[in-house]
């Protein structure tokens, strides 16, 4: 029996009564929004199913099953889930290597991973992904989706290969040998209608209009060169685990982690976009991961591919007035009706027409304004964006995000490290309350004080060691630590090394203003022990200066100076 605490965590992720109460506020608008999204989603579900390699029926099953469960258990009232282009990009090489059964197993395992992430409260970490990584990721996905449609758009059989650039080149070569201008005309016509229609009447779902028109033209004129989708089952298959091979689970773990990571990334991004398009809506990231996990657990049982939230369909949902989960549930229900009632009609849709839908979708994914803004922001942002996009195109999506995050993190650390500095303190005798000329000369001759500003951590700490190691012609170094904003173990070790090197040269090191938050790091590496041993740690700079004089007097370097001669330093020096 599991302890109460895990059960409590699971219960906190389940839908609450308030989630269902919202569905009763304006059902008419939600039903209309759901119908509109279903019309937009139908060609996309078919197209992404075909592109994944499992067929149009897999895309429909995913849209129905995953769309309903993610809407029911997810953390957003506005999210619409189903097969997406980003997921298709990941699935193509998995299908090539492991076959359809491997993809279904990967989806099942990814669902379990997503549920585990939800239980571990991992959803909150989405906010740390930099915008250039997201933009580069989106640009790369758009390029890959567009290239994946080239074989169907050219009317040639999909060549063998996993790399999308290689497959595209082989498809072009096949087209040059045996041109199929009918497929090209249908694909370009559908894409042109969608692009022009979106600018003319954004509220009209021109994707379904264009697909219907292309299908009618192909049937009326008997365009045999326009290959159709083919037969579709009139309904969802009976749920089954027949695809599962326990012996293959180990080899499929890495692809499952990649699929789960992509599902989490895209779903939480979509939910954030939906929140930004509305007022008063805020998603729960952990519930969203839980809902996507449930959806991906169930979809493979019906032959569906792994699913994520779909940014484009979610945006349509919001723009058409959706306010609750009822809209996304309606979208899934309408698609289910189509599966049961209109499968013979859907099976006649030309593959080239679906390729045109996805080509237009890929083009519309690219936000030129956002890309231009990121490129102009800083060189670092532009570099991260380009690297992420190129890695998405040349490698895969998960590696692309990892590369983008690593490069963005390294550049951010470099920028933070450059903000830290160490300045020699200038004790000015001309300011009221500062040292007299005699005392200033004394300090300048034997004592030097450094004020460290900013973070002292691994990204830039060794620069301080080099600077301190070059100190010459002094007997005492005072390190003013009150303005150190953060310190890690590397910073503490570097400080300890500097103290030891200066001590070996006969230079005493004293510190002032060490904050409580810094003491643990310094104590853990033994730096505080070096200071405590000689009593060289002080609360304020004036005390450190008096300690320096006492040290020099004890060493016979300074004459005895009456304590009352030491004028109190100003508040700035005390910090």
N, C-alpha and C positions, 0 to 999 in steps of 0.2 A: 504493500500500500504506500502510495506516495505521500510525503508530508504535506501539511496543509498549505505551506507557503507557495510551492509550485502551482498547486491547484488554484490558489488565489491569483497568481500571476496570469494563468490561463483565463480565468473568469474575467479579469480586467481587460482582456483583449477581445472578448466576445461582444457582439452588438448589444447596445443598451436600449431600454425602452424609449429613450429620447430620440434615438436614431430612427425608429419607426414612426414616432409621433410626428416628426417633420414631414413624412411622406403624405400626411393627410392635409397639409396646409393649402397646397395649390396643385391637386393631382392633374388637372386639365393641362396646365403648362408642362408638367413633367411628362405626361403621356405624349404630348405633341413633340417635345424635345427628344424623347426616346425614339419615336417613329422617324424623326429626321436623322438622328445619328445612325439608326439601323440602315437607312437608305444609303448613307455615306459609307457605312462600314461594310456593306455587302461586297462590293467589288474589291475592297482592300483585303477582306478576309479571304476571298477566293484567290486573289493575287499572291498574297503572302504565303498561303498554303501551297500553291504551285511552286513558288520560289524556294520554299524550304526543302522541297523534294519529296514531301509526303502526300501531295495532291490537294486539290481544292476542298475535298471533303474534310481533310484535317483542319484546314483553316476555318471552315464553318463550325466544326465541332468545338474548336477552341473558342471562337467568338461566342457561342451559345453557353457552353458549360463554364468556362473561365470568366466570361463576362458577367454571368449571373452570380457566381460565388464570390468573385472579387468585389462586386457591388454590395453584396449582402454582408460580407465580413470585413471589408476594407475600412480604412481610416478616413476616407473622404466621401462627402455627400455627392460629389460631382464627377468622380473619376469613372472613366470608361475603359475597360480592359479587353484584351484579345490578342490575336497574332499581330506582331509589329515588324517593321523593316529591320530594326536593330537586332531583334532576336533572330530573324531569318538569316542575317549575316553570320551569326554565330553557329546556327544550326546546319548550314550547308556543308561545312567540312566534317561535322559530326555524322551527318547522313552518309557522306562519302566513305568514312572510315568504319562506322559501326552499323550502318543500315537503319531502317525505320524503327526496328525494335530497340536499338541503342538510343535513339532520340527519345522514345517514350520513357525508357528507363531513366535517362538523364533528367527529363522533366519531373518525374516522380521524386528523384533524389534532390533536385533543386527545390521542390516544394518543402521537403523536410528541412533543408538548410535555411530557407526563408523563415519557417516557423521558429527554428532555433534562434535565428537573429532577432526575431520579435521578442522572444522570451528573454533574451539577453539585453534588451533595450538598445539595440544598435541603430535604430532609426535616426536618433538625434545627430549622429556623426555625418549625416548627409550635408549638413550646413557648412562643413569644412572643405567641400570640393570647390576650388576656385572657378570663377566664371570663364576664364580662357580655356580651361580644360573642358567645360561643358560645351562651349561654342565650337572648339576644335573637334570634339567627339561628334557633335551633331553634323558638322560639315563633312567629316569623314564618312559617317553613316549615309548621308545623302549621296555621296559619290559612289559608295559601294552598292546601294540600292539601285541607282541608275545604271551602273555597269551590269548588275545582275539581270536586268531586263533586256539586254542587248540580244541574246539568242532568240527569245520569243518575239521581240520587236522586228527582228530581221527574218523571222520565219524559218529558222534552222534548228536542228536538234541540238540540245545542250551538249557542248563538248565535255570530255573528261577533264578533271582537274579540280583542285581546291582553291588555288589563288584566283581571285576574281579578275585580275588583270590578264592572266594567262588565258582563262576561259573566254574573256571578251575578245582577245586577239584571235583566238582560234575560231570564234563565231564569225568574226569579220572575214577571215580567210574563207570559211565555208560559204558565206554569202557571195563573195566575189566569184567563186566557182559556179554557184547556182543561185542567181539573184531571185528573191521573192518580193517583188515590189508591192504585191497585195498586202502582205503583212506589214510592210513599212508604212504604207498609206493608212491602214487602219490604226496602227499605233500612233503615228504622228497626228492623225486626225483627232483621236480621242484626247491626246495630250493637249493639242491646240484648243479644242473646245473647253477643256477644263481650265486652262490658263486664262483664256479670254473671258470665259464665263465668270471666273472668280473676280475679275476686275470689273466686269459689267454689273453682275447681280450676285454679290457674295452670299446672299441668303439661299440661293437656289442650289441644290446638290447636282451640279453639272456632271459629276462623275458617273452617276447612275444614268443620267440622260444620254451621255456620250456612249456608254456601254450598250444601252438598249438600241441606240441608233446604229452602232457598228454591228450588232447582232442581226438586226433587221436587214441591213444592207448585205451582210454575208449570206443570209438565208434566201433573200429575194433573188440575188444575182448568182446564187450557187457558187460562191467563191471557195472552191475546194482547197485553194492554197492557204486559206485562213483556217488553220487547225483549231477545232473547238476544245473546250475543257474535257469533254467526254462524260461518260455516264457517272451520275452521282447517286448514292443511296438515298432512298426516300425515308429519311429518318436517321436518328443517331444509333450507332451500334450498341449492342448490349455491353455494359461495362465488364471489363476483363483484365486480368493480370497475366494473360497468356504470353505477353511479350517479355516478361521479366525473366532474366537469367541471372541467378545468384552468383554464378562463377565469374560474371563479367562486371560485377559491382566495383571491384577494386580498380579496374582499368578505366571505368567511367566516372570515377570520383572527380578527377581534375576537370573534365568538361562540365560536370554538374556544378562545381564551384563557380566556374566561369558563367554558366547560365544564371545561377542564383545571384551572382554579383551584378550581372547586367539587369536582371529583373528588378532588383532592389534599386539600382541606380536610376533606371528609366522611370520606374513607378513613383519614386519619391520626387524626382524632377518634375514629372507631370503633375503631381499633387501640389507642388510649390507653385507651378505656373497657374493652376486652377485657382489657388488661393489669391494670387495676385490679380486675377481677372474679376474678382468679386469683392463685395464688402460684407464682412461678418462671417466669412467661412474660413475655418482653419482645420487642417487635417491633423490626424494623430499618426506620426510616422511609424510607430511600432504596430499599431493596428493595421496600417496599410501593408506592412511586411507580412503580418499574420494572414490578412485576406489574400494577398498574392500567393502565399504558401499554400493555403487551402485550395485556391484555384488551380495551382500547378500540381497539386496532389491528385485532383479529380480529373483534369483534362486528359492526361494520358490513358486513363481507364476507358475513355470513349474514342481513343485514337487521335486526340488533339495534341498539337505541338505546345511547347512551353509558351506561356503568355506573360505579358507585362501590361501595365497601363499604357494607353496610347495617347500621346500628347495631342495629336491632330483631332482625334475623335472626342477627347475631353474638351478641347477648345470649342468644337461645334456644339457640344452639349451645353456648355456655359453660355455661349452666344445665343442659343435658341431659348434661353430662359429657364433651364433646369435649376431646381433648388433642393432636390433631395435624391436619394438613391433610387427612387421610383423610375427616374428617367433611364438610368443604366440598366435596370431590371427590364424595363419595357423594350429597350434596344435588344437585349438578349432574347426576349420572348418573340419579338417580330422576326428575328433571324431564325428562331426555331420553327415558326410557322412556315417561313420560306423553305427551310430544309424539308419539311414534311409535305408541303403542298406544291411547291414550284420547282422541285429538283429537275424534272425533264426540261423545263425552259432554261434554267440556269446552266445546264450541261451544254447548251448550244452556244454559249458565249465564246467568241474567239480568244485564244491565248494572247494574240497580238493586242486586242483591246485592253486586256488586263495589264499587259506590259505598258501600254500608254498611260493607264491610270497611275501606275507606280512611278513611271518617269516624271509625270507632272507632280506627283507627291514629293518625289526627291527634290525637284527644283524648288517647290514651295517651302521645303524644310530649310533652305538656305536663307537666312536673314542677312541681307547685304549690309544693312545699317548697323546691326550688332557686330558683324565681322569688321567693318570699317572702324567702329568705335574702339574695339579691342586692339586692333592693329595700331591705332594712333595713341592709345593710352600710354604704354611704356614699351620699350624694347623687350623687356622680360615677358610681358603679356603676349606680345606678338610671337615671340619664340615658342612659348608654351602652346599657343593656339596652333601654330604650324606643325610643331612636332606631334601633337596629339592627332591632328588630322592625317598627317602622313603615316603615323603608326597604325591608325585605324584602317587605312587603305592597304598598307603593306603587310601588317601583321594580323591582329584581331582586336576586337573592341576592348576586352579586359586588359590585355597588355597595353593598349593605347592609353587607357585611363590610368594605369599604374605608372607608365612612363610620364604622362602629363603631370600626375601628382608628385612624382619624385623630382622632376625638373622644377615645377612650381615651388615645391618646398625648399629645394636647394637655393633657388634664386631669392626666395623670401628670407631664408636664413642669412644669405649673403647681405641682403639689404639691411636686416636688423643688426647684424654684426658690424656693419659699417657705421651705424648710428652711435655705437659705443666709442668712447674716447677717454683718454687719460691726460689730464692737463696739469702742468706744474703750477702750484699755487703761488701767486705773486702777492706777498705781504706788503701792501703799500703803506708807507709811513705817513703819507699826506692825508689819509682818510681819518676822520675822528674815531678814536677808540682802537686804532690799529697800533702796531708796534712803533717804538721810537726809532730814529735813525740808527742809534747804536745797536738796538736789538735786531733791526732789519739786517744790518751788516753782519751781525753774529749768526743769524739764521742763514743768510745767503752763503756764509763761509762754511758752515758745518752741517746744516740741516736742509733737506729738501722735502717738500710736501707735495703729494700728488692727489688730485681728486678724480676718482673714477666715476664717470657718468654712463648710465645705460646698462645693458645686459652684459654679464660676464659668463659666457657659456661656450660650448665646444666650437661654434662657428667662427669665433674671433678671439678666443682667449689667448692663443699662443702669441698673438701680436703684442699683448701686454707683457708677456714674459721677455720678448726681445727688447722692448722699450726699457723695462726695468733693469735688464742685464747690462744695458749700456750706461747706467748711472755711474758717474765718476766724480772724484774730488769731494765727496761728502762722507760723513761718518754716521748719519742717521737719515733714514727714509721714513716718512710718515704717509701712510695710505689712508685717505679719507673715503670711507666705504658707504656713507649714508645715502648716496645717490645711485648705488648699484640697484637696478630694478629687478634683476633675476640672476641666479647663479646655479649652475649645475655642477656635477661631479668633476667634469673637465675643467671648468673655471676654478674650482677649489683646488684641484691638483696643480694647475698652472700657478696659482697664487702661492701654494706651498713650495713648489720648485723655485720660484723667484725669491722667496724668503730664505731658503736654504743656500742658494747661490750667493745672495748678498751677504748672508752671515759668514760664509766661507771667505769672503773678501774683506771681512772685518767691518761690514756695514750693518748696523742694527736696524731692524724693521719694526715699526710700531704702527698700530692701526687705531682708527677711531670711527665710531658710529656704525659698527656692525649691527645689522638689523636681525631681529629674531628669525625671520624666514631664511636668512643666509647661514645661520649658525649650524644647522643640521648638516649641510653639505660640507662646510669647513671642518666640522668636528669629525665627520665620517672618514675624511682622508688624513686626519692628524694635523691639519694646519693650525687649529686652535691650540693644540698642545705646545707647538713651537712658541706661540705668543704667551701662553700662560706660564710656561717654564721660567721666562725672564720677566714676567709681569709687564708685558708690552702691549696689552690690549686695553684701550681706554674708551670711555663713553663719548667724550667730546674731543675736539681738536685742541682746545686750550690745555686740557689735561695731558694730551699726547705731547704737546710742545714742552710742557714742564717736565714730563718724563724724559724727553730727549735731552734737555739741559742737565737733568740729574745724571743721566747715563754718561754724558760727556764730562761732567765734573768728576764723576767717580773714576773715569778713565784718565783723568789728569789732562784733558784737552782744554777745558774751560776754567776760567777763574770762578770762584764762588760768587754768585750773583744773588743779592737779597731778593727774597720772594716778592716783596712789595714793589720791586722795580718792574715786574712783569705786568704790563698793562693788560687788562682784560681784552680779549679779541672781540671783534664784532660778532653779531649773531650769525653772519655768513660763515665765519671761520669756525664757529661752534658746531656747525652741522657737518 
